[in-house]
Amino acid sequence: VNYVDAQGREIEQPADLVILGAFQFHNVHLMLLSGIGKPYDPVTGEGVVGRNFAYQNMTTIKAFFDKDVFTNPFIGAGGNGVGVDDFNADNFDH
């Protein structure tokens, strides 16, 4: 793995295994920039990098109860989820 450190020097770090943990959009972006794998072409159906690539959408619900109602905070429902606002502003790499 080659990377550039804070002083601008290119460093090579030998590795038997490399794990991309930069979330799904950034993982695909890093793989494409690094020339890893063949980019997916939806017209021909060839390639693997970026294939079946999609955000998982989910819904949420909020409920308000009187003070006397007890709910178990450790039990969730299918509507519970986490929202990711990676592209909520115009501050991402175009």
C-alpha positions as CSV (number, residue, x, y, z in Angstrom):
1,V,0.0,0.0,0.0
2,N,1.4,3.4,-0.9
3,Y,0.2,6.5,0.9
4,V,1.4,10.1,1.3
5,D,2.2,11.2,4.9
6,A,1.7,14.6,6.5
7,Q,5.0,15.9,5.2
8,G,4.1,15.0,1.6
9,R,6.4,11.9,1.4
10,E,5.2,8.8,-0.4
11,I,5.5,5.8,1.9
12,E,5.1,2.1,1.0
13,Q,3.6,-0.1,3.6
14,P,3.9,-3.8,2.8
15,A,0.7,-5.8,3.7
16,D,-0.6,-9.3,3.1
17,L,-4.2,-8.0,3.6
18,V,-5.7,-4.6,3.0
19,I,-9.2,-3.7,4.4
20,L,-11.1,-0.8,3.0
21,G,-13.2,0.7,5.8
22,A,-14.2,4.0,4.3
23,F,-17.9,3.3,3.9
24,Q,-19.5,2.1,0.7
25,F,-19.2,5.2,-1.5
26,H,-15.6,5.9,-0.5
27,N,-14.6,2.2,-0.8
28,V,-15.7,2.1,-4.4
29,H,-14.1,5.5,-5.1
30,L,-10.8,4.3,-3.6
31,M,-10.8,1.1,-5.6
32,L,-11.5,2.9,-8.8
33,L,-8.7,5.5,-8.1
34,S,-6.3,2.7,-7.3
35,G,-7.1,0.6,-10.4
36,I,-8.2,-2.3,-8.3
37,G,-10.7,-4.6,-10.2
38,K,-12.6,-3.8,-13.3
39,P,-15.3,-1.0,-13.1
40,Y,-18.8,-2.2,-13.5
41,D,-20.4,-1.3,-16.9
42,P,-24.2,-1.5,-16.7
43,V,-24.5,-1.6,-20.5
44,T,-22.4,-4.7,-21.0
45,G,-22.8,-6.1,-17.5
46,E,-19.0,-6.6,-17.2
47,G,-16.9,-5.6,-14.2
48,V,-17.4,-5.9,-10.5
49,V,-16.3,-2.6,-8.8
50,G,-19.5,-0.7,-8.1
51,R,-21.9,-3.5,-9.1
52,N,-25.0,-3.8,-7.0
53,F,-24.0,-0.5,-5.4
54,A,-26.8,1.3,-3.5
55,Y,-27.7,2.9,-0.3
56,Q,-30.1,0.9,1.9
57,N,-33.1,3.1,2.5
58,M,-35.1,2.9,5.7
59,T,-37.9,4.6,7.5
60,T,-38.2,6.0,11.0
61,I,-41.1,6.7,13.3
62,K,-41.4,8.9,16.4
63,A,-44.0,8.4,19.1
64,F,-44.9,10.5,22.1
65,F,-46.4,8.9,25.2
66,D,-47.7,10.2,28.5
67,K,-45.3,10.1,31.5
68,D,-47.0,6.9,32.9
69,V,-46.3,4.8,29.8
70,F,-43.3,2.5,30.1
71,T,-41.4,1.4,27.0
72,N,-38.4,-0.9,26.9
73,P,-35.6,1.2,25.3
74,F,-33.7,-1.9,24.3
75,I,-36.3,-3.2,21.9
76,G,-36.4,-1.7,18.5
77,A,-38.6,-2.0,15.4
78,G,-38.0,-2.4,11.7
79,G,-38.5,1.3,11.3
80,N,-35.5,2.1,13.4
81,G,-32.3,2.9,11.6
82,V,-29.4,5.2,11.1
83,G,-29.2,8.0,8.6
84,V,-26.0,8.9,6.9
85,D,-25.6,12.5,5.6
86,D,-22.4,12.1,3.7
87,F,-23.6,14.3,0.9
88,N,-25.9,16.6,2.8
89,A,-23.7,19.6,1.8
90,D,-21.6,20.5,-1.2
91,N,-18.3,19.5,0.5
92,F,-17.6,16.1,-1.1
93,D,-15.1,15.2,-3.8
94,H,-16.6,15.9,-7.2
